[in-house]
Amino acid sequence: MPPANHDKTLQRHPRPLGGDPLRNIDPPKVSLSGLILNNKHIESTGEKEQLSLKKKPEWLRAKVPGGPEVARLRSVLKEHNLFTVCEEANCPNMGECWSRGVATIMILGDTCTRACGFCNVKTGRPPVLDKDEPRRVAESMRLMWEHAKLRHIVITSVNRDELADGGAGIWAETIVRTREACPGLSIEVLIPDFEGNWGALQMVIDARPHIINHNLETVRRMYPAVRPSAKFDRSLELLRRCKEQGVVAKTGIMVGIGERDEEVLALMDDVQRSTRVASSKTPAGSDSADILTIGQYLQPTRNHLPIDRWVTPDQFKVFQTEGLARGFKVVESGPLVRSSYHADHQADSLTGVLDEREQHNRSMMQKLLHPTA
């Protein structure tokens, strides 16, 4: 019989040891018991195995959020009872992003139908779908856009595999309503794989966000442990379909979770090769995935996959150089880099959002100068 603390851990964090709790899709090929539940019973000694959280090196120290822009956005959020992923995840870049008018929100609830080994989002069967959410999100964005100088929004979500469209209908309506409510605001979406439902993906593409991001999260070999309900090639196909329709395509990975440096370089090659499509806009006559983000994996709790190593700033610079050499237009690579890091700069440089913003500003000026026109 396992010790009592094993049962307590399961009650405190009742996630399955890899896989979708709703159905049996591609069962994991490895057991994660000794990795995710860090109190594994050792038969020979009768004691428990404890994997301690590693102490962070100096280069992972982040500045405390501050400044007038941060205070203004925080005030708007509090006044209107709004929430951001930035605060919920305690993102190390929150101060820097908020000061530039960048924030991240999550739609489709707070309960995910998958149980990835790195993620701290609650796992289980989500409640009833909130069909009024797109309207409320758009109104929230308008408030932040008007009163807190929001200029770029990143929208993400949990996986909703129990829905026929994976939540794509809510995604599309949210994007459309937000564009209507906030002209000139650049919109980036960080989407799930919709289980390979390409019709659902098309709904998101047709809503025309400025950037579509889908994170690979880790190298191919690590998928059974890190993303047991996902498929590496399915995610590559998603990125290819986005790029094929002229969308700015973005992806990101964590390092320090068990991958090797050469596997990171191989992933870059896989992304570039798999997403390359014909294009008249590039000298080589072809175009591929645009943006890659690489950051250090940080273990959320003792119940998650352990940190394998601290990747040094010098190695992150090597990854950036290699990514640019392989054809990515932008590579954000550093210990504290997350998906939305410098996302506003990426939108400004790779999309037509600056023209949209300028057109909106001219329209507003005309209304001020000629109110009766």
C-alpha positions as CSV (number, residue, x, y, z in Angstrom):
1,M,0.0,0.0,0.0
2,P,1.3,3.5,-0.8
3,P,1.8,5.9,2.1
4,A,-1.0,8.3,3.2
5,N,0.8,11.3,1.7
6,H,0.5,9.7,-1.8
7,D,-3.3,9.8,-1.5
8,K,-3.2,13.4,-0.2
9,T,-1.2,14.4,-3.2
10,L,-3.7,12.8,-5.6
11,Q,-6.5,14.7,-3.8
12,R,-4.7,18.0,-3.9
13,H,-3.7,17.6,-7.6
14,P,-6.1,15.0,-9.2
15,R,-4.7,15.3,-12.7
16,P,-4.3,12.0,-14.6
17,L,-0.7,11.0,-15.1
18,G,-0.7,12.2,-18.7
19,G,-3.6,12.1,-21.2
20,D,-7.0,13.4,-21.8
21,P,-9.4,12.7,-18.9
22,L,-12.4,12.6,-21.2
23,R,-11.3,9.9,-23.6
24,N,-8.5,7.5,-24.3
25,I,-6.5,9.2,-27.1
26,D,-3.0,8.0,-27.8
27,P,-2.2,6.7,-24.3
28,P,1.2,7.8,-23.0
29,K,4.1,5.5,-23.8
30,V,5.9,6.2,-20.5
31,S,4.9,6.4,-16.9
32,L,5.2,9.8,-15.3
33,S,4.6,8.7,-11.7
34,G,8.1,9.3,-10.6
35,L,8.2,12.7,-12.3
36,I,4.9,14.4,-11.6
37,L,4.1,12.9,-8.2
38,N,7.3,13.7,-6.4
39,N,6.6,11.5,-3.3
40,K,7.1,8.1,-5.0
41,H,7.3,5.3,-2.4
42,I,10.7,3.6,-2.2
43,E,10.0,-0.1,-1.2
44,S,13.6,-0.8,0.0
45,T,13.7,2.0,2.6
46,G,10.0,2.7,3.3
47,E,10.7,6.4,2.6
48,K,9.4,8.7,-0.1
49,E,11.4,10.0,-2.9
50,Q,11.5,13.8,-3.0
51,L,12.5,15.9,-6.0
52,S,13.3,19.3,-4.7
53,L,12.6,22.5,-6.7
54,K,15.9,23.8,-8.1
55,K,17.1,27.2,-6.9
56,K,16.9,29.8,-9.7
57,P,20.1,31.3,-11.1
58,E,20.7,35.0,-11.0
59,W,19.8,35.5,-14.7
60,L,16.2,34.5,-13.9
61,R,15.5,37.4,-11.5
62,A,12.7,39.6,-12.9
63,K,11.9,43.2,-11.9
64,V,8.9,44.0,-9.8
65,P,6.1,45.5,-12.1
66,G,5.9,49.2,-11.6
67,G,5.4,52.6,-13.3
68,P,2.4,54.7,-14.2
69,E,1.3,52.6,-17.1
70,V,1.2,49.4,-15.0
71,A,-0.7,51.3,-12.3
72,R,-3.3,52.6,-14.7
73,L,-3.9,49.1,-16.3
74,R,-4.1,47.5,-12.9
75,S,-6.6,50.1,-11.8
76,V,-8.8,49.5,-14.8
77,L,-8.7,45.8,-14.3
78,K,-9.7,46.1,-10.6
79,E,-12.4,48.7,-11.2
80,H,-14.1,46.5,-13.9
81,N,-13.3,43.1,-12.3
82,L,-11.2,42.0,-15.3
83,F,-8.5,39.3,-15.2
84,T,-5.4,38.6,-17.2
85,V,-3.2,35.6,-17.7
86,C,-0.3,37.9,-16.9
87,E,-1.4,38.2,-13.2
88,E,-2.9,34.7,-12.9
89,A,0.4,33.1,-14.1
90,N,2.6,35.6,-12.3
91,C,4.5,36.2,-15.5
92,P,8.0,37.6,-15.0
93,N,7.6,40.0,-17.9
94,M,4.3,41.5,-16.7
95,G,5.8,44.9,-15.7
96,E,7.6,45.3,-19.0
97,C,4.6,44.2,-21.2
98,W,2.0,46.3,-19.3
99,S,4.2,49.4,-19.5
100,R,4.1,49.0,-23.3
101,G,0.3,48.3,-23.4
102,V,0.4,44.5,-23.9
103,A,-1.7,42.1,-22.0
104,T,-2.9,38.4,-22.2
105,I,-6.3,37.1,-21.5
106,M,-7.8,33.5,-21.4
107,I,-11.2,32.5,-22.8
108,L,-13.3,29.4,-22.7
109,G,-13.0,29.0,-18.9
110,D,-10.3,27.9,-16.6
111,T,-10.7,24.1,-16.8
112,C,-8.7,22.2,-19.5
113,T,-9.6,18.8,-20.9
114,R,-6.0,17.8,-21.2
115,A,-3.3,17.1,-18.6
116,C,0.1,18.3,-19.9
117,G,3.0,17.6,-17.6
118,F,4.2,21.2,-17.5
119,C,1.0,23.2,-17.2
120,N,-0.7,24.4,-14.0
121,V,-4.1,25.0,-15.5
122,K,-6.9,23.0,-13.8
123,T,-7.8,19.8,-15.5
124,G,-11.2,18.2,-15.7
125,R,-14.6,18.4,-17.4
126,P,-15.4,22.1,-18.1
127,P,-18.7,23.6,-17.1
128,V,-21.4,24.6,-19.7
129,L,-20.1,26.8,-22.5
130,D,-20.5,30.5,-22.0
131,K,-21.8,31.8,-25.3
132,D,-21.9,35.4,-24.0
133,E,-18.2,35.5,-23.4
134,P,-17.2,37.1,-26.8
135,R,-19.3,40.1,-26.1
136,R,-18.0,40.6,-22.6
137,V,-14.4,40.0,-23.7
138,A,-14.7,42.7,-26.4
139,E,-16.2,45.1,-23.9
140,S,-13.3,44.4,-21.5
141,M,-10.8,45.0,-24.3
142,R,-12.5,48.3,-25.2
143,L,-12.2,49.5,-21.6
144,M,-8.5,48.6,-21.4
145,W,-7.9,50.1,-24.9
146,E,-9.6,53.4,-24.1
147,H,-8.6,53.9,-20.5
148,A,-5.3,52.0,-20.1
149,K,-3.7,52.6,-23.5
150,L,-3.8,48.9,-24.5
151,R,-2.2,48.5,-27.9
152,H,-1.7,44.7,-28.3
153,I,-3.8,41.9,-26.9
154,V,-2.9,38.2,-26.8
155,I,-5.9,35.9,-26.4
156,T,-5.3,32.3,-25.3
157,S,-7.6,29.5,-24.1
158,V,-7.7,26.1,-22.5
159,N,-8.3,23.0,-24.6
160,R,-12.0,22.2,-25.0
161,D,-11.9,18.8,-26.6
162,E,-15.4,17.9,-25.4
163,L,-16.8,20.5,-27.9
164,A,-17.4,19.5,-31.5
165,D,-15.4,22.5,-32.8
166,G,-13.0,22.7,-29.8
167,G,-14.4,26.1,-29.0
168,A,-13.5,27.6,-32.4
169,G,-16.9,29.3,-32.8
170,I,-16.3,31.3,-29.5
171,W,-12.7,32.0,-30.7
172,A,-13.9,33.5,-34.0
173,E,-16.7,35.6,-32.5
174,T,-14.3,36.9,-29.8
175,I,-11.8,38.0,-32.5
176,V,-14.4,39.7,-34.7
177,R,-16.1,41.5,-31.8
178,T,-12.7,42.7,-30.4
179,R,-11.6,44.1,-33.8
180,E,-14.9,46.0,-34.1
181,A,-14.7,47.3,-30.5
182,C,-11.0,48.3,-30.7
183,P,-10.0,49.5,-34.1
184,G,-6.2,49.8,-34.3
185,L,-5.6,47.3,-31.5
186,S,-3.4,44.4,-32.7
187,I,-4.8,41.0,-31.9
188,E,-2.7,37.9,-31.4
189,V,-4.3,34.5,-30.7
190,L,-2.5,31.5,-29.0
191,I,-4.7,28.6,-30.1
192,P,-5.0,24.9,-29.3
193,D,-4.7,22.3,-32.0
194,F,-8.5,21.6,-32.1
195,E,-7.6,17.9,-32.4
196,G,-6.8,18.4,-36.1
197,N,-10.3,19.7,-36.9
198,W,-9.2,21.9,-39.8
199,G,-12.7,23.2,-40.3
200,A,-12.5,24.6,-36.8
201,L,-9.1,26.1,-37.5
202,Q,-10.5,27.8,-40.6
203,M,-13.1,29.6,-38.5
204,V,-10.3,31.2,-36.5
205,I,-8.3,32.0,-39.7
206,D,-11.3,33.6,-41.3
207,A,-11.8,35.9,-38.3
208,R,-8.4,37.4,-39.4
209,P,-6.4,38.0,-36.2
210,H,-3.1,39.7,-36.8
211,I,-1.0,36.8,-35.6
212,I,-1.8,33.2,-35.0
213,N,0.4,31.4,-32.5
214,H,0.3,27.7,-31.7
215,N,3.1,26.5,-29.4
216,L,4.9,23.3,-30.1
217,E,6.1,23.5,-26.4
218,T,8.9,21.0,-26.7
219,V,10.9,18.7,-29.1
220,R,9.3,15.7,-30.8
221,R,10.9,13.1,-28.5
222,M,9.5,14.7,-25.3
223,Y,5.9,14.7,-26.5
224,P,4.8,11.6,-24.6
225,A,5.8,13.2,-21.3
226,V,5.1,16.9,-21.9
227,R,2.1,16.9,-24.3
228,P,0.6,13.3,-24.1
229,S,-2.6,14.3,-25.9
230,A,-1.0,16.2,-28.7
231,K,0.8,15.2,-31.9
232,F,4.0,17.0,-33.0
233,D,3.2,16.6,-36.7
234,R,-0.4,17.7,-36.2
235,S,0.9,21.0,-34.7
236,L,3.2,21.4,-37.7
237,E,0.3,20.9,-40.0
238,L,-1.7,23.6,-38.2
239,L,1.1,26.1,-38.6
240,R,1.5,25.2,-42.3
241,R,-2.2,25.8,-42.9
242,C,-2.0,29.2,-41.3
243,K,1.0,30.2,-43.3
244,E,-0.6,28.8,-46.5
245,Q,-3.4,31.4,-46.1
246,G,-1.0,34.3,-45.6
247,V,-1.4,34.6,-41.8
248,V,1.6,35.6,-39.7
249,A,2.5,32.2,-38.0
250,K,4.2,31.9,-34.7
251,T,5.2,29.1,-32.4
252,G,7.2,28.7,-29.2
253,I,9.0,26.1,-27.0
254,M,10.3,25.7,-23.5
255,V,13.9,24.5,-22.9
256,G,15.3,22.9,-19.8
257,I,12.6,20.2,-19.5
258,G,14.8,17.3,-20.9
259,E,15.5,18.2,-24.5
260,R,19.0,18.4,-26.0
261,D,20.4,21.4,-27.8
262,E,20.6,19.5,-31.1
263,E,17.0,18.6,-30.8
264,V,16.0,22.2,-30.6
265,L,17.9,22.9,-33.8
266,A,16.2,19.9,-35.4
267,L,12.8,21.4,-34.3
268,M,13.7,24.7,-36.1
269,D,14.4,22.7,-39.2
270,D,11.2,20.8,-39.0
271,V,9.1,24.0,-38.5
272,Q,10.8,25.7,-41.5
273,R,10.5,22.7,-43.8
274,S,6.9,21.8,-42.9
275,T,5.5,25.3,-43.1
276,R,7.2,26.5,-46.2
277,V,4.7,27.7,-48.9
278,A,5.1,29.5,-52.2
279,S,5.3,33.3,-51.9
280,S,5.9,36.2,-54.2
281,K,6.9,38.4,-51.3
282,T,10.3,36.8,-50.5
283,P,13.5,36.7,-52.7
284,A,13.6,32.9,-52.5
285,G,10.0,32.6,-53.7
286,S,8.9,30.8,-50.6
287,D,7.8,31.7,-47.1
288,S,7.6,29.8,-43.8
289,A,6.7,30.3,-40.1
290,D,7.5,33.8,-39.0
291,I,8.1,33.9,-35.3
292,L,9.8,31.6,-32.8
293,T,9.9,32.1,-29.0
294,I,12.2,30.1,-26.7
295,G,12.2,30.4,-22.9
296,Q,13.3,28.6,-19.8
297,Y,10.8,26.0,-18.4
298,L,9.9,26.7,-14.8
299,Q,8.3,23.9,-12.7
300,P,5.0,25.3,-11.4
301,T,4.7,22.9,-8.4
302,R,6.3,19.7,-7.1
303,N,3.5,17.8,-8.9
304,H,4.8,18.8,-12.4
305,L,7.7,17.7,-14.6
306,P,11.0,18.6,-12.9
307,I,13.5,21.1,-14.4
308,D,16.2,19.1,-16.1
309,R,18.7,22.1,-16.5
310,W,19.1,25.8,-16.4
311,V,19.8,27.0,-20.0
312,T,22.4,29.8,-19.9
313,P,21.9,33.2,-21.5
314,D,24.8,32.4,-23.9
315,Q,23.0,29.3,-25.2
316,F,19.8,31.3,-25.7
317,K,21.8,33.6,-27.9
318,V,23.0,30.6,-29.9
319,F,19.4,29.5,-30.4
320,Q,18.4,33.0,-31.6
321,T,21.3,33.1,-34.1
322,E,20.5,29.6,-35.4
323,G,16.8,30.4,-35.7
324,L,17.4,33.5,-37.7
325,A,19.8,31.7,-39.9
326,R,17.2,29.0,-40.6
327,G,14.6,31.5,-41.9
328,F,12.6,32.8,-38.9
329,K,11.9,36.5,-39.3
330,V,11.9,37.0,-35.5
331,V,13.4,34.9,-32.8
332,E,12.8,35.9,-29.2
333,S,15.2,33.7,-27.1
334,G,16.0,34.2,-23.5
335,P,15.5,32.8,-20.0
336,L,12.4,34.9,-19.2
337,V,10.9,34.9,-22.7
338,R,7.3,33.8,-22.9
339,S,4.8,33.6,-25.8
340,S,3.7,37.2,-25.6
341,Y,7.2,38.7,-25.0
342,H,7.6,41.7,-27.4
343,A,4.5,40.6,-29.1
344,D,3.5,44.2,-29.9
345,H,6.8,44.8,-31.8
346,Q,6.2,41.6,-33.8
347,A,2.8,42.7,-34.8
348,D,4.0,46.2,-35.8
349,S,6.8,44.8,-38.0
350,L,5.1,41.8,-39.6
351,T,1.4,42.8,-40.0
352,G,-0.6,45.7,-41.4
353,V,-1.7,46.8,-37.9
354,L,0.2,50.1,-38.1
355,D,-1.7,51.1,-41.2
356,E,-5.0,50.2,-39.4
357,R,-4.0,52.2,-36.4
358,E,-3.1,55.2,-38.5
359,Q,-6.3,55.0,-40.5
360,H,-8.3,54.9,-37.2
361,N,-6.3,57.9,-35.8
362,R,-7.1,59.9,-38.9
363,S,-10.7,59.1,-38.7
364,M,-10.9,60.1,-35.1
365,M,-9.1,63.4,-35.9
366,Q,-11.6,64.1,-38.6
367,K,-14.5,63.6,-36.2
368,L,-12.9,66.0,-33.7
369,L,-12.3,68.7,-36.4
370,H,-15.6,68.2,-38.2
371,P,-18.1,66.8,-35.6
372,T,-21.2,67.5,-37.8
373,A,-19.7,66.0,-41.0
